[in-house]
Amino acid sequence: MSAPAEIVLSADSAGQLFNCAVFDPNSGAEFLTYRGGNTSSRSLTVLNGEYILGAQLCKNFINVWDIQRKDQLQQKIVCPGIVTCLCASPNGLYVLAGIAEAIYLWEVSTGNLLAILSRHYQDLSCIHFTDDSSHFVSGGKDNLALIWNLSSVVQLDSSRTPEPRHILSRHSLPITDIHCGLMGPQARVATASLDQTVKVWEISSGEMLLSVLFDVGIMSVTFDPCEYFLFCGGSDGNISQVSLCSTSLSRDKTFQSDSDGNQVFKGHGNLVTCLSVSMDGTLLLSGSNDETVRMWDIQSKQCIWSINHKGPVTNATIIPAPANMFLSDSRPSVPLPRFSRHLNPSEQADGTGTGGMCLRLGANTQEPEGTYLEKADELYSLMCAVTDKSMFGDGENTKVRVSELEEEMRTLKKINKDLYEFSSQLLTKPN
Amino acid sequence: MTKKSKRQGDFQKNKLKVGQTKPKADNATNVNFRSKTIHLPEQLKHGSSGPTTHRNLNIKDLLSQLHHFNSNVKQGALVGLRELLSAHPTLVEQYASAVLSEVAALFTDKDGSVRAAAVRLLRFIAQCISAERIAPFFPLLSAHLTCAMTHISEPIQEDALRVLDVLLEHYPGLLSQRHTVLLANFLELISQRRKAGTGVDKSGKGGYSLTISTNRSVTAQQWRLTVLLRLGNFLQAVVEERPLEEDVISRIGLGMWAGEKGSVTPVDVSWEEHVFGKGRIQVFENSGAVPTPRSTYRLRPDSKPGAGMNKELCSAETVQGFAGTLVPLLLEIWVEAAAGDRVQMDSGHLLSAESMALMFQILTILQLLRRLTPQRDQQDILDAWFRNSYLTDFKQHFMKNFPYGLLEVARHKKKADGKRIRLQVASETVAGGNVEPMAVNVSLCQVMVTLSLRGQDHVALEDADWLGPIRVFIRETLSSGGKLSSRHLAALLEVVWRMIVTQRSRVVTDDLLQAVFVQYQQRNLSVSVRTLLLRFFSQLYIQEHQNHPHIARSRILARWLASLPVQLVQLGSRNPQLSAQLLETVQPAAARGNKDLLQSLQKNACGLYDSQDGCVVVLPVESQKRLVQILHFLPAFPAELLACLSQVCNTGRVSASLATTLIRTIHLRSPLSGWSSSSQDVPVKDVDYLSFFFTTLTGFSSEMLQALQDTDEDGLLPSSTLSPLSVFATTLEQFLHHWDVVEVVCHCLDTLGSRAQCFDVIQSAISKNLCGLAVVPDCVCAAILRCVPRLLDVNFLPSDKLLHFLSDCCLSMLNLLLQLEQSARKRDAVWEACFAALSAVPRLLRLVLQSFRVRDLCEEELPLLAQILSLLLQHTQLRNHMIANANQLQLIIQDLTHFYGGETREQWLTDLLYCYSVTMSGQRANMAMRDMY
């Protein structure tokens, strides 16, 4: 079986059969399951293609699985409170968790807690990174969505509290879902809210571009990759499709009745809690509180397959298949460190003695490097030296020099080969 | 002979005699007429070279006369030009360049009347030509203006200010671009450059000193006042013409508490419009590949320089440079004026009207200077610079006698002196009216408060000596109970805001907020003042709350928030705008989980959501919506509140869509809906939740149903054998509203976790509350019939009592269906409900058929029964169920034909028999098919 390009990852709140499972997007066949506990909504995330992180429902820890060792929990990350939403940055360097009304930011390489951002007034409902990991958007039950710049959050010294880049405050009821488009800081963000609207914003300016008013509260929202369509899952189980670019084609379509059934995916019987579109924009995945996950064909708006879960679906998403998900003998390249629970990294380091070092970009911590001009001078002098030698040194001298260098290279190669053989022996030995 | 006599006849001679009057000659001229002159102006105007004035001068003549050596001729020409141009507006455009250049040249004419006429003509032209069209000639105009302003003759300088007035009024944008030259000119008008040689130039005092000239018609002080007034206007124009950054706008003056506005107008569509193709969305056009100008990312420098505005005056350095010369002059002017006043009386607190006006202008200019820099950081630099350079001066000269008052007595004295009065009148006309002492004091506060630095403790202590009086003044002004105009109040509130933010002390905050709160609590405030205060508090809460813990902890703010729900209840429907304002604050505060507000809301919830006179029913739709949304944040829903809400849903005073939103909100808040993950607190108890939904489903409270049993209104359809229940027909509107509500209720109940239990609850509720009623409203019947089959689980057997009640309902409804002609929608709804119930519960159909007792029917009811039967038979989806009851059906039809004693076969009987045979034959065919295989 060749590994598929994309997979469906879903979880429900009952967790009887499995915590979360991986399915084939085309057939709905089950590939893998991960056991242990159950996952709360909007808190299942894949870290760096190597780990699956899921926050335990109503408990204060995060379950972690190696992506290929499905049956065992790799570890539990204990958090200061109940995790309501969780997100790993696409570049795999940071993990964000919403705990009560605060956002916790961890660095994956060291496990240090870099920042606690408490600008929300009530519990967070969702959190999302942009595709280039430069910004993230958080939405809460206090009607606010905040856009944060990751670097400004990380770099600031502890004396100043980090400020969000923009505050999106036009919703009048709690925010239920957020989706970030592509294109990094120039992306658009869609926010869904119980106030029956979906709003589209620009990350760069924080301006609202579009507001669509529905007749039911909206529980989930997503774009297709081209941002041609906006999909909004309502609390009555319907999924509405809003076309974002009205083309002149509508003139040719006048005889086709643009009726209600044309733009609505009907089938769910309860809140649609999660939506996701495949990479090529033809498939739409939806998970609902009626305990089913359905896959839809966007063009014809028909349900292709549906999977019954044992409880309300909390997470369902289409993601590119991680490389070593189906290779059972592979190992994560980096072991996951213990995540610290306190903001001050020094205490933590004393206790565990991990020996990890925290590297932060910042003017004060950077090594004073030589300027480019100095470097260029150095390089120039070096080049001059070489040319001087070859130009003005006599021919014999250079020959001797060349043979010396060749000799040295041979010895180096030999050493390298020995080293390789030794290490391969060591590795292939049964342990 | 005859010839001769004829000839004599030709030449007869009248003999004249003495004493007789002389007969008139035949050719005598009649002089009995009068002559009058005739004016033909039209004829004259259209000479060969265009239109002319009444003096027969065309425009070229007039323009050439402007160069005449005689000033009378020049003045006449100017008057003529005005006449000509006002009669022929087309000429203005045509000759704009010539006229403007000639008129501008006369700004510096040595004769006063000519200059006055020129100004009048300029004013007329300015009214006719728009700013874009005058732009090419503006360098010329401003050059002449500069020339006149710097003229050696003082009357010309004075008239130059009039020209400036005209230009400021009509072309502020163009004039403000010339600020480099004009600002220098202003300085020249009231001062002169110190000669470099005179040595003892006190450092920091700038290179200018005030001039005093004795030969002006007004005193030096009045002259300075007029110049400063113009300078203030000019700076105002410069500031206003500049595109400001958003956050700076929001801090200034009245606009401070205005609503937010973005540069991108968002597309706003509703789903229905979008679906039906009305609201086409084009997001990419709204913000396409190029990021909006308001983007905080500067990817590349703007290709378009911002309309060529004055780049130079934006930076703090240039403003500092100008202020460095101007501020010492202003201080000097003030010192002189104050000294003049001090001569007349001992106290420095009281000022004459003239000094008051002067002070006001000085303060206005100081404020404008600060606002010249558009960027926020630049403003901070400027503030710091002002503080370093002039704080001591300001303290000494302005703050020493701080709360200033008007010197009333002095004015009475002046009245005795005729000359003085004349002068004062002159100065008042110049200064543009009297200046209240309140305005002076308030703007002094504004100026001084900007000098205070942000939150460093030692600085705060340092500033205490001058911030103290300001605080006292503000507190006294606000809490004295006097009425303030909205302008003063806005300025005062700005000062309060700034002091609160900069001082960071809880004592100061509470002190000032208390004063504002006293003002807020006054009774008869005008609406504008009330909204201003309201916005102040709400913005203070919304914007600064998070950053400043001392504001967050303020007791006054908490008390204010807690008072909001009470105010809403008290306001009722009296002032919808004000209520909307209040709600705008209540909603975010509730969303942020403010404890004081939520407690107060909880306490007043029943008042707010009362179905008779609560805010939720009396306010306009927008506010209703907000109130319903606020429900989402209520910490708990006690039973009585849910009772109120249920009535609100059903009385029809809120729209059906809003009622559905309300029901969904309560559904979401209940733990039964399975949405909220945190299960610690239970806002809606399960018992209350179910009773709320049942009450909403029926739409009538038990008292109302009880009352219905005893009434006999006209809407009542009596009970009969065919309709066992007596049906109370509700109005169409009420029925449809209730129908919509029922739809949502069914949907919500449908999604509950365990259906069997839910159905059990509903069943017992129905049998307890509804079974046994004799009179039932039609909407209740329809709702029950609709709800039961949707909630019914396959494995659950409904009780007999419920089934009997349902069959009664069903029969009555079918009977009602036949009598309904008025509305297709109601018919559809009723039929849908009956059909759903009959097809979902087969036992119900059997019960209904069993209750058709043909024997007991009278003659007239037979056709009705037949119609009902044929309706049921015609429906294809019911057909199978009907066939299952074929025996019963056969009995009924036999009875029917038996008891119908008529001779002729009626149409209804034919129809029924036909339907019956079709159904049965279909069944037999099926049977036959089954037999074959």
Contacts between the chains, C-beta under 8 A, distances in Angstrom:
chain1	res1	chain2	res2	distance
A	40	B	677	5.6
A	41	B	677	6.8
A	57	B	677	6.7
A	58	B	677	6.6
A	58	B	678	7.4
A	58	B	679	6.9
A	82	B	678	7.2
A	84	B	677	7.2
A	119	B	546	6.6
A	121	B	591	7.0
A	121	B	592	3.5
A	121	B	593	5.7
A	122	B	591	7.1
A	122	B	592	6.8
A	122	B	593	5.1
A	123	B	678	7.2
A	141	B	591	7.7
A	142	B	591	4.7
A	142	B	592	5.1
A	142	B	593	6.9
A	143	B	587	8.0
A	143	B	588	7.0
A	143	B	591	4.4
A	144	B	591	7.8
A	165	B	296	7.2
A	169	B	588	7.6
A	172	B	587	6.2
A	172	B	591	8.0
A	172	B	626	7.0
A	172	B	629	5.2
A	173	B	591	7.9
A	173	B	629	5.3
A	173	B	632	5.6
A	174	B	591	7.6
A	174	B	632	7.1
A	185	B	297	6.4
A	186	B	291	6.5
A	188	B	283	7.6
A	194	B	632	6.8
A	194	B	665	7.8
A	194	B	668	7.0
A	195	B	629	6.2
A	196	B	661	7.1
A	199	B	266	7.8
A	200	B	283	6.4
A	202	B	264	7.6
A	202	B	287	5.6
A	202	B	291	7.6
A	202	B	292	6.8
A	202	B	295	7.5
A	204	B	291	5.2
A	204	B	292	7.6
A	204	B	295	4.1
A	204	B	296	6.8
A	204	B	297	5.2
A	205	B	264	7.3
A	205	B	287	8.0
A	205	B	291	6.9
A	205	B	292	5.0
A	205	B	294	4.6
A	205	B	295	4.3
A	205	B	296	6.6
A	206	B	296	7.8
A	207	B	262	5.2
A	207	B	263	7.2
A	207	B	264	4.2
A	207	B	266	7.4
A	207	B	287	7.3
A	207	B	292	6.1
A	207	B	294	6.3
A	208	B	262	7.0
A	208	B	264	7.3
A	208	B	266	4.3
A	209	B	264	6.6
A	209	B	266	5.7
A	209	B	267	6.7
A	209	B	283	5.4
A	209	B	286	5.2
A	209	B	287	5.7
A	210	B	266	6.0
A	210	B	267	4.6
A	210	B	268	7.8
A	210	B	269	7.6
A	210	B	281	6.4
A	210	B	283	5.3
A	210	B	286	7.4
A	211	B	266	5.7
A	211	B	267	7.2
A	211	B	268	5.1
A	211	B	269	7.5
A	212	B	269	5.5
A	212	B	270	7.2
A	212	B	271	6.3
A	212	B	274	6.7
A	212	B	281	8.0
A	213	B	268	7.5
A	213	B	269	7.1
A	213	B	270	4.1
A	213	B	271	6.4
A	214	B	270	7.6
A	214	B	271	4.5
A	215	B	271	6.4
A	215	B	272	7.6
A	215	B	657	6.3
A	215	B	660	7.7
A	216	B	664	7.0
A	217	B	661	8.0
A	217	B	664	6.3
A	217	B	668	7.3
A	227	B	283	7.9
A	235	B	664	6.4
A	235	B	668	7.4
A	236	B	747	6.3
A	240	B	271	6.3
A	242	B	271	7.8
A	242	B	274	6.1
A	242	B	281	6.9
A	243	B	274	7.9
A	243	B	281	6.7
A	244	B	281	5.7
A	244	B	283	4.9
A	244	B	284	7.5
A	245	B	281	7.5
A	245	B	282	6.4
A	245	B	283	7.1
A	245	B	284	5.9
A	246	B	280	3.6
A	246	B	281	5.8
A	246	B	282	5.6
A	250	B	277	6.8
A	250	B	280	7.2
A	258	B	275	7.0
A	258	B	276	6.5
A	258	B	277	4.7
A	259	B	275	7.6
A	260	B	275	5.8
A	262	B	275	7.7
A	263	B	274	7.8
A	263	B	275	5.7
A	269	B	750	7.2
A	269	B	751	6.7
A	270	B	751	4.5
A	271	B	675	6.4
A	271	B	751	7.7
A	289	B	674	5.9
A	289	B	675	7.4
A	289	B	751	7.1
A	290	B	751	7.4
A	312	B	674	5.7
